[in-house]
Amino acid sequence: MSGRPTAKRWQLLRGRKKSARNLLLLVPAFALMGAISVGVVWLLEHLQSARCPGGTFLVGSGQVATAFQTIPIFMGSIGISFLAVNGIAHSIAPVRNFFDRDARQHAEPGYRASQQGLLTFSLITLALGLAIGAGASLSQYCLADDQVLYQRWPWTGLQQHSWHDIAAIETSCSRSKSAWTGHYFLIMRDGSRFDLMAWPRALVRVYPEIARALKDVDFSFDSRRVRPGCDVPYLAVLTRRP
């Protein structure tokens, strides 16, 4: 009777130790998720640039479209990343023994069938994420030296505007939870509007070029929605007329 509790306790300790070791696999899995997401977003940005004319100095999408480009791709990369890291870890004997000494069942048909099912599901999820991201990337703008192009929906095509077609610029800054969020809307005379603040650093970098393009343009500037206490490094862009 005295041996049973000891055996159970030993199995429990082994299980906890194995679980703690398996947590180490989260590091390369999340690294792979990040690599896939960054790589796909980089590719989408270059595809957007390819659709813009020469002389374009700023390319992007609004914040909503940008979210639809990044979030589905990241979610779609979760399954395939964990499967890839787990497969690599268990294909190398020393690594497999470190993480799971009882991995004999990995050679059994049932385990292989379940892994194949998970792989199929993960590939479908990733494909859906890529399709959503690619579709959302078609909602974009191009700011060029002599024109502004904007496509609101994936099926409408790029609409060409002159810088003189800009009727107003509206900016805002509000606090959500613990972070401040800024917006910089260009509003065209036909009523279309789009936000340039999806990537603030990119907007700040080309702000002098935007100011030059708007030099002789008659437009209104409204920064009344920039709340007091707005704590963002690009506050001057939100509060100052170009």
Backbone torsions as a table, in degrees:
resi	resn	phi	psi	omega
1	MET	NA	-31.6	-175.8
2	SER	-72.2	-20.5	-178.3
3	GLY	-79.2	-25.9	-174.7
4	ARG	-65.7	-48.6	177.9
5	PRO	-59.3	-36.6	-179.9
6	THR	-65.2	-41.7	179.0
7	ALA	-65.6	-42.8	179.4
8	LYS	-64.0	-41.8	179.8
9	ARG	-64.0	-38.1	178.6
10	TRP	-64.7	-42.0	178.4
11	GLN	-64.9	-38.9	178.7
12	LEU	-63.5	-43.1	178.7
13	LEU	-64.7	-39.4	177.9
14	ARG	-63.7	-41.3	179.8
15	GLY	-64.2	-41.6	178.3
16	ARG	-66.1	-39.0	-180.0
17	LYS	-65.2	-41.0	178.8
18	LYS	-65.6	-40.7	179.0
19	SER	-63.4	-41.4	178.8
20	ALA	-63.9	-40.1	178.5
21	ARG	-66.1	-39.1	-179.0
22	ASN	-64.6	-23.1	176.9
23	LEU	-63.7	-24.8	178.2
24	LEU	-63.8	-24.6	179.4
25	LEU	-70.4	-16.1	178.5
26	LEU	-64.3	-32.6	-176.6
27	VAL	-63.0	-55.7	178.2
28	PRO	-67.5	-29.0	178.9
29	ALA	-65.0	-47.1	178.6
30	PHE	-67.7	-33.3	176.4
31	ALA	-63.6	-40.9	178.6
32	LEU	-68.1	-39.5	175.4
33	MET	-57.5	-46.7	179.7
34	GLY	-62.6	-40.5	-179.5
35	ALA	-64.7	-43.5	178.8
36	ILE	-63.0	-46.1	-177.7
37	SER	-63.6	-47.5	-179.5
38	VAL	-63.8	-41.7	-180.0
39	GLY	-62.9	-43.4	-178.9
40	VAL	-69.6	-42.5	178.1
41	VAL	-62.5	-40.3	176.0
42	TRP	-59.6	-42.4	179.2
43	LEU	-65.4	-42.1	179.0
44	LEU	-63.6	-39.0	178.1
45	GLU	-62.9	-39.0	178.7
46	HIS	-71.1	-33.1	175.2
47	LEU	-67.3	-37.7	175.1
48	GLN	-62.6	-44.0	179.8
49	SER	-61.5	-36.0	-179.3
50	ALA	-65.9	-23.4	179.7
51	ARG	-84.7	-9.5	-176.5
52	CYS	-93.8	153.8	180.0
53	PRO	-76.0	171.8	175.3
54	GLY	-64.3	150.6	-178.5
55	GLY	85.6	5.1	178.6
56	THR	-74.9	130.6	-179.8
57	PHE	-114.2	-8.4	175.9
58	LEU	-148.2	127.0	179.4
59	VAL	-128.4	140.4	177.4
60	GLY	176.3	-171.5	177.5
61	SER	-130.7	163.8	174.6
62	GLY	-66.6	171.2	-175.3
63	GLN	-64.4	-36.8	179.4
64	VAL	-67.1	-47.6	179.3
65	ALA	-63.5	-36.8	177.8
66	THR	-64.3	-38.6	177.3
67	ALA	-63.2	-38.5	178.8
68	PHE	-71.8	-18.8	176.0
69	GLN	-81.6	-37.4	-171.4
70	THR	-93.6	-45.5	-173.5
71	ILE	-65.2	-49.1	179.4
72	PRO	-60.8	-35.6	179.2
73	ILE	-66.5	-43.2	178.4
74	PHE	-64.2	-44.2	179.2
75	MET	-62.7	-38.8	179.9
76	GLY	-69.5	-21.6	-178.2
77	SER	-85.5	-9.7	-174.3
78	ILE	-63.9	-54.7	-176.1
79	GLY	-61.8	-47.4	-177.1
80	ILE	-66.2	-32.2	-179.9
81	SER	-69.4	-45.6	179.6
82	PHE	-65.2	-40.1	178.4
83	LEU	-64.3	-41.4	-178.7
84	ALA	-65.4	-46.4	-179.5
85	VAL	-65.0	-43.1	179.0
86	ASN	-63.7	-40.6	179.3
87	GLY	-65.0	-42.4	179.1
88	ILE	-66.1	-43.0	-179.0
89	ALA	-61.2	-38.3	-176.7
90	HIS	-89.9	-1.9	175.0
91	SER	-90.8	-11.0	179.2
92	ILE	-109.6	114.9	-171.4
93	ALA	-53.8	-49.6	-179.1
94	PRO	-62.4	-37.8	179.7
95	VAL	-70.0	-40.7	178.6
96	ARG	-61.5	-43.4	179.8
97	ASN	-66.4	-31.8	178.9
98	PHE	-68.1	-42.3	-176.0
99	PHE	-86.7	-32.6	-175.3
100	ASP	-155.4	100.7	179.9
101	ARG	-75.0	-13.9	-179.1
102	ASP	-106.9	41.2	-174.1
103	ALA	-90.5	21.4	-179.7
104	ARG	-64.1	-29.6	-177.0
105	GLN	-67.0	-12.0	-179.5
106	HIS	-65.8	-20.0	178.7
107	ALA	-91.1	-3.5	-178.7
108	GLU	-79.2	147.5	-177.6
109	PRO	-58.4	-38.6	-179.1
110	GLY	-62.3	-42.4	179.7
111	TYR	-66.2	-41.9	179.8
112	ARG	-63.5	-39.3	179.4
113	ALA	-64.8	-40.9	179.1
114	SER	-66.0	-39.7	178.5
115	GLN	-65.8	-37.5	178.3
116	GLN	-64.9	-39.4	177.3
117	GLY	-64.3	-42.3	177.5
118	LEU	-64.7	-37.3	178.6
119	LEU	-64.3	-43.9	179.0
120	THR	-61.6	-46.1	179.2
121	PHE	-61.7	-41.8	-178.9
122	SER	-66.0	-39.5	178.4
123	LEU	-66.5	-39.3	177.3
124	ILE	-64.1	-43.5	178.9
125	THR	-61.9	-43.4	178.7
126	LEU	-63.9	-41.5	179.3
127	ALA	-62.8	-40.6	177.4
128	LEU	-64.6	-42.2	177.8
129	GLY	-61.0	-41.9	178.3
130	LEU	-65.0	-40.2	179.9
131	ALA	-65.0	-43.7	179.1
132	ILE	-64.5	-44.8	179.8
133	GLY	-62.6	-42.9	180.0
134	ALA	-65.3	-40.6	178.4
135	GLY	-64.9	-42.6	180.0
136	ALA	-66.4	-29.7	-178.9
137	SER	-67.6	-19.0	177.8
138	LEU	-72.5	-18.1	172.2
139	SER	-83.0	99.0	-169.5
140	GLN	-150.2	171.1	173.2
141	TYR	-132.3	157.9	174.7
142	CYS	-133.5	121.0	174.7
143	LEU	-102.8	112.0	-179.5
144	ALA	-113.3	172.5	-177.4
145	ASP	-59.7	-38.1	-172.3
146	ASP	-118.4	5.2	-177.9
147	GLN	-162.9	164.0	176.8
148	VAL	-126.5	126.9	178.0
149	LEU	-115.5	140.1	-178.1
150	TYR	-146.2	136.0	175.5
151	GLN	-126.9	113.4	-176.1
152	ARG	-77.5	-46.3	-177.1
153	TRP	-115.8	153.6	-178.6
154	PRO	-58.4	-24.0	-173.7
155	TRP	-101.7	0.8	-174.6
156	THR	-91.1	-23.1	-176.6
157	GLY	82.4	158.4	-179.4
158	LEU	-70.3	129.5	177.9
159	GLN	-102.4	130.3	-175.9
160	GLN	-90.5	134.0	177.5
161	HIS	-133.6	154.7	169.0
162	SER	-88.6	157.0	174.7
163	TRP	-60.6	-27.4	177.8
164	HIS	-72.8	-8.6	175.8
165	ASP	-81.4	-5.4	178.3
166	ILE	-77.8	119.9	-178.2
167	ALA	-93.2	-31.1	-175.4
168	ALA	-158.8	158.5	169.6
169	ILE	-125.2	126.0	178.3
170	GLU	-120.8	129.2	179.2
171	THR	-119.2	157.9	177.7
172	SER	-153.9	160.7	175.8
173	CYS	-152.2	121.1	-178.4
174	SER	-136.8	160.8	-177.9
175	ARG	-104.4	127.7	175.2
176	SER	-123.0	118.4	-175.3
177	LYS	58.2	-108.7	-175.2
178	SER	-112.8	8.6	-175.1
179	ALA	-129.7	148.3	174.5
180	TRP	-92.8	140.2	-179.8
181	THR	-126.6	129.0	179.8
182	GLY	-107.4	153.7	176.3
183	HIS	-133.9	147.1	-179.8
184	TYR	-139.3	95.2	-173.6
185	PHE	-95.2	129.0	165.4
186	LEU	-93.1	128.3	-178.2
187	ILE	-117.4	119.5	-177.4
188	MET	-86.5	163.9	-178.0
189	ARG	-69.2	-19.2	176.9
190	ASP	-86.6	2.9	177.4
191	GLY	97.7	-13.6	178.7
192	SER	-70.9	147.9	-178.5
193	ARG	-147.1	147.9	178.7
194	PHE	-151.8	153.3	-173.2
195	ASP	-99.1	129.4	179.9
196	LEU	-94.3	2.7	-169.2
197	MET	-98.8	20.5	177.4
198	ALA	-62.9	-38.6	177.3
199	TRP	-125.2	90.1	-173.7
200	PRO	-54.3	-40.5	-177.9
201	ARG	-61.6	-37.9	179.1
202	ALA	-64.7	-41.3	178.9
203	LEU	-65.2	-44.6	179.7
204	VAL	-61.2	-38.8	-178.0
205	ARG	-63.0	-38.4	-175.9
206	VAL	-101.6	8.2	-177.9
207	TYR	-55.6	-41.3	177.2
208	PRO	-58.9	-36.2	178.8
209	GLU	-69.6	-37.0	175.6
210	ILE	-63.6	-42.7	179.5
211	ALA	-61.9	-39.9	178.6
212	ARG	-66.4	-40.7	-179.6
213	ALA	-66.2	-28.1	-177.7
214	LEU	-95.5	8.0	-172.4
215	LYS	-56.5	-44.3	-176.5
216	ASP	-107.4	18.8	-177.4
217	VAL	-95.8	134.3	177.5
218	ASP	-90.7	104.6	-178.7
219	PHE	-143.9	158.6	176.5
220	SER	-95.3	152.3	179.2
221	PHE	-127.2	125.0	-176.3
222	ASP	-127.5	113.4	178.4
223	SER	-118.1	22.0	-176.4
224	ARG	-66.4	-20.4	-179.1
225	ARG	-88.9	6.9	172.6
226	VAL	-81.8	108.5	-173.3
227	ARG	-72.3	146.9	175.9
228	PRO	-58.5	140.3	-178.8
229	GLY	87.6	3.0	179.2
230	CYS	-55.1	118.7	-174.3
231	ASP	-113.0	79.5	176.2
232	VAL	-131.8	147.7	-177.4
233	PRO	-68.4	-15.8	-178.6
234	TYR	-106.2	30.4	-176.4
235	LEU	-58.4	-37.6	-178.6
236	ALA	-61.6	-32.7	178.1
237	VAL	-67.3	-35.1	-177.9
238	LEU	-77.6	-24.6	-172.8
239	THR	-108.5	-8.1	-175.3
240	ARG	-112.7	131.9	177.0
241	ARG	-68.3	132.8	179.3
242	PRO	-61.6	NA	NA
